[in-house]
Amino acid sequence: MKKYFCLSVLLLSTIFVAAQQAVFADGSPVKEIKYSDIIGSELYNTEWWNAEVLLTNGARYNLLVKYNLYVDELFFKSDNQAMSFVVPVREFVFKESSNSATAFFRNGYPANDGFSDKTFYQVLVDGKVQLLRKLSKQVIETKDFNSSIVKKRFADLSKFYSFRDNQFYQLKRDKSGILNVFSDKSNEVSKYISDNKINLKKDDGLVKVFNYYNSL
């Protein structure tokens, strides 16, 4: 009897947790804008991807989402309808599987470089010194040679920043620029870059250097 009682409690607990995960806060239906006159996409992900979303009220949900880089806003899918969040999003992480993250985005940082505290940054390295990337889309106009027809297309923009002591620093992707970020440990970081032949022009090279510094 005791065994059946424990099994019933476990089953009820599982149902309760599943119910908690299924319930979601209010959203507002939105019409997805189709930029038919612009070549390319305004989206980070053109298909609905699974993501874990943290709201500013502390609630956390697993949802199908699209991230619009042109307007810097996250939308979620509900009953085949695109929805905007009533409670603002604090951060979200796209998931390949239950154990691996593909991309992590967060806002709430101080206003910086024309961006507001609602701007989402991709967090490449978290820690005492963070490595952040701001991804965005810009519409540019071009003309073919000997043509009067103006073509519009979405262009990808990317800026890298370090964030420490509640301040942003735009990164210069050379050794002297990186060492300025880590001036208190510049000798150790310089040796690490040289010994490991780190290419600072590559994103994974930057990630390695920031992770190394944060481990010191």
Secondary structure as UniProt FT lines:
FT   HELIX           2..22
FT   STRAND          27..29
FT   TURN            36..37
FT   STRAND          38..39
FT   STRAND          49..55
FT   TURN            56..57
FT   STRAND          60..68
FT   TURN            69..72
FT   STRAND          73..78
FT   TURN            79..80
FT   STRAND          81..85
FT   STRAND          89..97
FT   TURN            98..99
FT   STRAND          100..106
FT   TURN            113..114
FT   TURN            117..118
FT   STRAND          121..125
FT   STRAND          130..143
FT   TURN            145..146
FT   STRAND          150..164
FT   TURN            165..166
FT   STRAND          167..170
FT   HELIX           175..181
FT   HELIX           183..185
FT   HELIX           186..195
FT   TURN            196..197
FT   TURN            200..201
FT   HELIX           203..215
//
